Amino acid sequence: MRTAIEISLYPLSSDYVPPIKDFIARLNTYAEIQVTTNALSTQIAGEHQPPAGS
């Protein structure tokens, strides 16, 4: 099953850009997911394995 989510991070301090860029960089280390970033959010998509026994 393919799953897609959209994440928006909102600044809680004036120095918000570095943590957001770090988070997106860490997402990009996972080859099994597709990460798409735009000015307002980041979309993540990939194959989802349901828990065993579901």
C-alpha positions as CSV (number, residue, x, y, z in Angstrom):
1,M,0.0,0.0,0.0
2,R,1.4,3.4,-0.9
3,T,1.1,6.1,1.8
4,A,1.6,9.8,1.5
5,I,1.7,12.5,4.2
6,E,2.2,16.2,4.3
7,I,4.1,17.9,7.1
8,S,4.1,21.6,7.8
9,L,6.5,23.0,10.5
10,Y,5.7,26.3,12.1
11,P,8.3,28.5,13.7
12,L,8.2,28.8,17.5
13,S,11.4,30.9,17.6
14,S,13.1,33.4,15.3
15,D,15.8,30.9,14.4
16,Y,13.5,28.4,12.7
17,V,15.2,27.7,9.3
18,P,18.1,25.5,10.5
19,P,15.9,22.9,12.3
20,I,13.6,22.7,9.4
21,K,16.4,22.2,6.9
22,D,18.0,19.6,9.2
23,F,14.7,17.7,9.4
24,I,14.3,17.6,5.6
25,A,18.0,16.6,5.2
26,R,17.4,13.6,7.5
27,L,14.3,12.6,5.6
28,N,16.3,12.6,2.4
29,T,18.6,9.9,3.9
30,Y,15.9,7.3,3.5
31,A,16.1,5.9,0.0
32,E,12.7,4.1,0.4
33,I,10.7,7.3,0.6
34,Q,10.1,10.2,-1.8
35,V,10.4,13.6,-0.3
36,T,9.0,16.7,-2.1
37,T,9.5,20.1,-0.5
38,N,7.7,23.4,-1.4
39,A,7.5,26.8,0.2
40,L,4.7,25.7,2.6
41,S,5.2,22.0,3.4
42,T,7.0,18.8,2.8
43,Q,5.3,15.7,1.2
44,I,6.6,12.3,2.0
45,A,5.4,9.2,0.1
46,G,6.4,5.5,0.1
47,E,5.3,2.0,0.4
48,H,3.6,1.2,3.7
49,Q,3.6,-2.3,5.3
50,P,0.6,-3.0,7.5
51,P,1.4,-4.4,11.0
52,A,1.6,-8.2,11.1
53,G,-1.8,-9.8,11.8
54,S,-3.8,-6.9,10.4
